[in-house]
Amino acid sequence: MSEYVFLFRANQADHHRAIAIGQRDGAGRGLEALAAIADRDRLARYPFYPAAQGELEFQRGDRVAARKHFQDALVLARNEAERRFLEKRLRSCDSSSTGANP
């Protein structure tokens, strides 16, 4: 396995860990954990890094920040299913309803 693949997978594991922290300890802590990922620039083409930021910001009630992150993720989407999911999350930022579920 190449060093790049190993480091990407390690960063992906950190990404998943940060999401779990956000679920357990709250969105603010999850955002802190995402920001603390070493070499997170290796996740630059991974659409679920900004999507996770968007989801956590949405949970905190910051729909403007959530929208920006979901838009960033949409640019990185790799297939139609990812695009549909992210478009749905973008629409949820514009709706007047509250809560994290679309």
C-alpha positions as CSV (number, residue, x, y, z in Angstrom):
1,M,0.0,0.0,0.0
2,S,1.4,3.4,-0.9
3,E,2.1,6.0,1.8
4,Y,-0.5,8.3,0.4
5,V,-3.2,5.6,0.6
6,F,-2.2,4.7,4.2
7,L,-2.3,8.4,5.2
8,F,-5.6,9.0,3.5
9,R,-7.1,6.0,5.3
10,A,-5.7,7.3,8.6
11,N,-7.2,10.7,7.9
12,Q,-10.5,9.1,7.0
13,A,-10.5,7.2,10.4
14,D,-9.8,10.5,12.1
15,H,-12.7,12.0,10.2
16,H,-15.1,9.2,11.3
17,R,-13.8,9.6,14.9
18,A,-14.6,13.4,14.8
19,I,-18.1,12.7,13.6
20,A,-18.6,10.2,16.5
21,I,-17.3,12.9,18.9
22,G,-19.8,15.3,17.5
23,Q,-22.6,12.8,18.0
24,R,-21.5,12.0,21.6
25,D,-20.3,15.4,22.8
26,G,-22.1,17.9,20.6
27,A,-21.5,19.6,17.4
28,G,-19.0,22.1,18.7
29,R,-16.7,19.4,19.9
30,G,-17.1,17.5,16.6
31,L,-16.1,20.6,14.7
32,E,-13.0,21.0,17.0
33,A,-12.1,17.4,16.3
34,L,-12.4,17.9,12.5
35,A,-10.2,21.0,12.7
36,A,-7.7,19.0,14.7
37,I,-7.1,16.3,12.1
38,A,-3.4,16.3,11.3
39,D,-2.8,16.6,7.5
40,R,-6.4,17.3,6.9
41,D,-5.4,18.8,3.5
42,R,-5.2,15.1,2.4
43,L,-9.0,15.1,2.7
44,A,-9.2,18.1,0.2
45,R,-10.9,16.0,-2.4
46,Y,-13.1,14.0,0.0
47,P,-16.6,15.4,-0.2
48,F,-17.6,14.1,3.2
49,Y,-15.1,16.3,5.1
50,P,-16.9,19.6,4.2
51,A,-20.2,17.7,4.4
52,A,-19.5,16.7,8.0
53,Q,-18.6,20.3,8.8
54,G,-21.9,21.4,7.2
55,E,-23.9,18.9,9.2
56,L,-22.2,19.9,12.5
57,E,-22.8,23.6,11.8
58,F,-26.4,22.8,10.9
59,Q,-26.8,21.1,14.2
60,R,-25.4,24.1,16.0
61,G,-27.9,26.3,14.2
62,D,-25.5,28.1,11.9
63,R,-27.2,27.6,8.6
64,V,-25.0,30.1,6.7
65,A,-21.9,28.2,7.6
66,A,-23.6,24.9,7.0
67,R,-24.7,26.1,3.5
68,K,-21.1,27.1,2.6
69,H,-19.7,23.7,3.7
70,F,-22.5,21.8,1.8
71,Q,-21.8,23.8,-1.3
72,D,-18.0,23.0,-1.0
73,A,-18.9,19.3,-0.6
74,L,-21.3,19.4,-3.6
75,V,-18.4,20.6,-5.8
76,L,-16.4,17.5,-4.7
77,A,-19.3,15.1,-5.2
78,R,-18.2,12.0,-7.1
79,N,-21.6,10.7,-8.3
80,E,-25.3,11.5,-8.6
81,A,-26.2,9.9,-5.3
82,E,-23.8,12.2,-3.4
83,R,-25.0,15.2,-5.4
84,R,-28.7,14.4,-4.6
85,F,-27.8,14.0,-0.9
86,L,-25.9,17.2,-0.7
87,E,-28.5,19.2,-2.7
88,K,-31.1,18.0,-0.1
89,R,-28.9,19.2,2.7
90,L,-28.5,22.5,1.0
91,R,-32.3,22.8,0.7
92,S,-32.6,22.1,4.4
93,C,-30.4,25.1,5.1
94,D,-33.0,27.3,3.3
95,S,-36.0,25.8,4.9
96,S,-37.7,27.4,7.9
97,S,-37.8,24.2,9.8
98,T,-35.4,23.5,12.6
99,G,-33.4,20.4,13.5
100,A,-30.7,18.3,11.8
101,N,-32.9,16.0,9.8
102,P,-33.7,17.0,6.2
